[in-house]
Amino acid sequence: MQDNRFVIITGLSGAGKTQAMRCFEDLGYFCIDNLPPTLIPKFAELCLQSNLKHIALVVDIRGGEFFDSLTGALESVQQLGLSPEILFLEADDRILIRRFKESRRRHPFAPTGSVLEGIAGERLRLASLRARASKLINTSNLSNYELKREISKYFARDHSTEFLVTVVSFGFKHGIPMDADLLYDVRFLPNPYYVEGLRECSGNDKEVVDYLARWPQTHDFYQHFFTFMEYLLPNYQREGRSNLVIAIGCTGGRHRSVAVTNALGDLLRGLGYNVLVEHRDLKNAKAG
């Protein structure tokens, strides 16, 4: 991988640029949202002087008339010796309309008109930028963790290994993740949901982790499970797999699966793997 990554995150309003920026932050990038394009060359100079090597900037039509200067700004950045990359996010019209209706936001390209008119106008305005994109992602059918995985495949800072492991917790009552390669059921562990004072907590809370740690079967499970993972992942990697999705489920996806997912993520990071952790059903879970 090149020493410097200078990424411009752009695309259609409502396509997920804010979520994409959070993904870059998780990957260790220095991120700025809505930087006017006219300031990009000066900012790039400052980054070079301060030895910042991984930069991601969100630039979109919120910049108004400044947005038109983006092409010239990118050319100036190239003259500094950097190679700016463009991540362009888009989604289908029906998905964008639904997202705007759910958020009750006005479309920035049509503040007094219909959302569909705004989308059409924005697509036309961004057509030339889309054609220059280094990476194009349609977010219509992507969950947040699937978007993370797509971004990490292309923009992860450390590609000493291209093997990406996604560990996702879920609740069986909400359905099994369709893209899981390995699936584990931890409903045999003691359930904090039935313990007074823990029901409203989650597997992210120390109280739940400590409760699970009190039981011998939790320690036995971790010992066998972690040993199996340490054996299994290098074999997948040697077979040429570029990514692996490990799904860990309990009843509702709030307590046990979240705690186990976090523990496995910590273990795999400690072993040097590129790991993404996602708790799919945590916000909606009522039983762990």
N, C-alpha and C positions, 0 to 999 in steps of 0.2 A: 504494500500500500504506500502511496505517496506520503511524504512527511506531513504535508499540510492538506487539510480538507476545508474548503470554503464553500458552504452550501447555501443556496438561496431556496427557501421554502415558499412556494407560491401556488396559485391555482384558484379554483372557483370558491366563492364564498359559501360556507357551509360544508365544504368537502373534507374538513378535518385538519386544517393547518395548525390550530392551537394544540390539538392532541399530538400532531406530528412533532411540534416543538418540544412537548414534554418527553417524547421518545428520545429526541436528540439530547435533551438534558440528562436523561437516564444513561445515555451512552457516553457522557462526559464532555459533551460539546459546550462551548460558551455560546449562549443563545440570546438574541435580542428580537423582540416582536415589533413589527411595524416601523422599522428604521427607514426614513426617507431615502430613496435611491441616491440623491445628490450627496448624501453623507457617507455612502458606502466606500468610495475610494479612500477618503481620509481615515475611516474606521479601519480599513484593511492595512493602511500604513501603521496605525497604532498597534494593531495586532502583531505585525511583523516585528516592531520594535520591542514589544513586551513578550515575544516568544509564544504567543497563543497560536496553537497549531490546528485546532479543531473548532471551527466557527460555523454557526447556523443562524441565518437571518430570515425572519418572516417578512416578506414584502408582497403587498397586494394592493388592490385598487383603493383601499382606505387612504393611501398616500395621495389621492386626488391627482392634481396636475403633475405632482412630482413623479408619479408612477411612470410617466412617459420617458423619463430620463434614465430608466433602468438599463436599457441597452448600452448607452454610453458609459454608464457607471461600471458595468461589467467589463467593457473593453479597457477601461482605466485600471481595473483590478488585474486584468491579464498583463498589462504593461509592468505591473509591480512584480511579476514572476509567479503569481498565483493562478490557479486554474479553477475558476468558479464553476460549481456544478449546480444544476437546477433540478429540484424535486418539484414536480407539478402534480397537484392533487385535484382530482375531479370526481364527479359522481353523476348518476343518471338524474334526469330532470325530476322524476317523481320522488326520488329519494331526497333531493335538495328541497323540493317544495314541502315535503313532510317535515324535514328538519326545521325549516323556517317557521312552519305553523306550530310545531311543538315548542319552539323557543320563543314564539311571538315576537320575533325580531323582524324589522324591515330589511329588505334586501338593499345593500349599500349602493347598488347600481340603478335602483328604481325606488327611491324612498317614498314616492307618492303614487307609484304604479303597481302593477301586479308583480308577484314574485317571479312568475314565468317570464314576463318581459325582461325583468332584471337579469335572470339567468341567461336568456338569449343574448342580451346586449353584452354581458360579461364574457360569454364564450367567444363572441366576435372580437372583443377588445383583446382577449388573451391568446388568440389563435397563433400569432407569430411566436409568442413566448413558449406556448405549448410545443411548437415544432422544434424548439431549441432544447427541450428538456433532456437532461441526462437520465432521469428516471421518472416514469409516469406511473402513478398508482390510482386506480379507480377504487374508491372507498365504499361503494354502494353496499356491498355485501360483507364488509370486513368489520369484525369486532375490534375493540381497542387493542387487544393482545395480538390479533392477526396483523393489524397495522404495524405494531411494534416489531413483529417478526419480519415483515417485509422491509421495513426501514433498516433493521439491524443487518439483514443479509447484504445490503448494499453499502451501508454507511458506518458499520461498526468500526470503532477506532482500532481495535486489536484483531487483526486477521492472521495472527500466528497460527490460528486454527480457524477454518471457515465453518466449523461444526457449531451450530446454534442449538441450544437445548431450551425449550419452552416448558416450564412446569406450571400447570394450571390447576387450581382447585375448583371444584364444582359440587353442586348438590344433585343427587340422583333424582330428587323430586322435580327438578327443572330440566332433566334430560342430560344425556351423555354428550360431551363435546364430539362433534362429527369428525374433527381432524386429528383425534388422538391416535398416536402410534402405540402407546402403552397406557393401560388403564388399571388403576389400583383402587380397591374398595377398602376404606378404613373405618367402616361402620362397626367393626368388632371392638374398636377402642372404647373405653368408657366415655359416655356422652356428657359434656359439661352443660348441655341444655337443661338437664334435669337437676342441676345443682343450684341451690339458692344463691343469688348474687352473680352467677356466671351467664345466665340466659341472654342478657343484653350485651354481654361482651362478645369478642370474636377471637379467632385464633391468632390475631395480631397482638392481643393483650397478654401481658405477662401472667396475669391470673390464670388464664386458660392453659398457657404453656406449662405453668407450674403444676396445675391440677393434673394434666396428662402425665407429667413426669413422675407423679406419685405412684403410678401403677407399673408393676413389673412387666406386664404385657407390652406397654409402650416401649420400654427399654429393649425388650427382646425383639420387638418389631423393628425398631430403628437399627439394631445391630445387624439383623438379617437383611433388611431392606437396603441399607446403605452399602453393605458388602456386595450385594447383588448389583446395585447400580454402578459401583466402582468396577466391577467385572464387565458389566454389560456395555457401557457406553464406549469404551475403547474399541470393542468389537464392531459396534455400529459404525464408528468413525473409520475403521480400517476398511469397511465395506464400501466406503465412498459416500455415506450419507452426509448431506449438507445440513440437515436439521432434524430434530426429533422432538415430538410433543408428548410429554408425560402428563397424564391427567390423573388427579387424585380426588376421589369422591367420598363424601359422607352424606348424611340425609339431606340437609338443606344447604350445605356449602358455606357454613358460617364458622364453625368451631374446629372440629378435628381435621378436616381436609385443609383448612387454611394453615393451621399450625404445622402439619406435616409438610405441606408445600413449601413453607418458609424454611423449615429445617433442611429439606432436600436442596433447595436453592442455595442456601449457605454452604452446604457440603460441596456442591458441584463448583461453586465459585472458588472455594478453597482449593479445589483440585485443578483450577485453571481453565475451566470451561466458560464459554460465552453463554450466559444464562439470562433468560427473561422469566420473571415470576408474575403470574396474573391470577387474580381471584375473581373468577367469572361471575359468581352468584352472590358475592358478599353483600352487595347493597340491598338485594331483595330477599336474602335468606332470613328465615325466622327460626329454623331448627338446625342444629349443627350435626 
